[in-house]
């Protein structure tokens, strides 16, 4: 090994002890390092990132809000970025959830919001929103509102089967049978008569309308005599009926007394006998007037004339006119028991 590798011993007479030498050398270094630390710390205190002991920007995040507030702000920004139609669809979807849960008031509010948000030119979407709200009104039996919303939907989509059928059902509830029939007929045509529900409703309303029309026509129609065959069948249903028998011998003029069973011309002034002759001739339209003559004159055949007139009142559908005549006959003590 080289001699230089051997540690050099200090000379004994002219140098300080080792510990004193280390102290002299180390102290300036420590003081210098401390000065640098203090200088850096003072700069940190004066930096703009911190004032009065508070940090002006959060650590680890660019957003000043955390947790639920941050999520709410995020959702708000997303909502602002959505188009009006997307926001309307969102309100509609929310309404559908309420509808399925049976919360129809909340569903109506959501559908109303969707209608308000939807651009007017989006007819297909708008008609759907109106139809959905009508469905919610239907669950609350608000029939007028159902008709109004369905009408709006149909104006934007004239072939909207669901809206047409829903309006038809609401119109039936409102007793508007004519317009109901128009709607349900349109539904049947559009569905090619394949839907049993719409066909049943059409059949039901058509029958109800038919009954109403027939009743009005019957009430206001002129009295109409039924056919001769019907009148004969009616009288034949009574056994031993006194007023449907042919003229008797005492009721015919003398030259006809030998021709029993044949029609005979009546010469005496009896309205009832004239009426009987008209019956044999099947000239039924004149019977009521001839019976009236007999009744008003108080003739011999008043009871028979009352019964015959009441019968023909019934045959032409005038039950109101028949009842007083029948009551009077029943209360006549001297009338033939038949």
C-alpha positions, 0 to 999 in steps of 0.5 A: 500500500502507498504511504499516503493511504495512512491517516495523517496525524496532526502535529502536536504543538500547533493544532486544536483538539479534534472536537473543538475543530469539528465545532468550529467547522460545523457551526457556520454550516448549521447557521447557513442551513437554518438561514436558508430554511427561515428565508424560504418559510417567510416566502411561503407565508407571503405567497398569494395562495394563502391569506389569513391562514386560509387556503384560497383553492381546494386541494385535490379538486377543481370543484369548490363543492363536494358530495351531494352538492357537487352531484346536484350542480353536475345534474343541473349543468347536464339539464341545461345542456339538454334540448327542450325535446329531451327535457320533455321526454324526461318529464314524460318518462317520469310521469309514466313511472308515477302512472304505473305506481297509481299516482295519477296526480303526479303523473298529470303534473309531469305530462303537463310539464312535458307538454309545456317543454315540447316544441310545437313543431314536434307533433308526434311527441306532443300528441303522445304527451296529450294522450298520456295525460288523457289516460291519467285523467281517465283513471280519475274519471275526469271525462271532459278533460279526457275528451279535451286532451284526446282532441288535441292529440287527434288534431296533431295525429288524425290516425291516432287509434289509442286517442280515438278509442279513449275519446270514444269511451269518454264521450259514451260516459258523457252520454254523447252517443252520436260523436262516440259512434263516429270515433269508435267507427273510425277506430274499427275501420283503422283496425280493419275490424279486428279489435273486439273491444272497439267492435263491442262498443260500436255495437252497444252505442249503435243499439242505444242510438237506435232505441232513442231514434225509434222512441222519438219517431214513435212518439211523434209519428202519425197513427198508423194502422197495422196490416189487415192480417195482423188485425185478424190475428189480434182479434183471433187471440180472444175467444168468444169476442163480442166485437169481432163477430159478424153482424147478427140477424137483428143488426141487418136490414130485412132482405139480408136476414137470410144471408147469415155470415155475409156482409150486410149494408147497415141502414140505421144511423148506428155508428157502431153497426157501421164500424162492424160493417167496415170491419167485415170489409177490412176498411179499418181506418174508418172504425174509430170515427164511427165508434166515436159517433156511437159514443157521443150519441149515447146509442144502444151500442155505446159499451161495444163502441167503447170497447171497439174504439179502445181496441183500435186505439191500442192497435195504432199505438195510442194506449193513452186514448184506449185506457179511458174507454176501457175504464168506462166499459168496466164501470158500466153496470148494464154492459154485456159481461162479454 
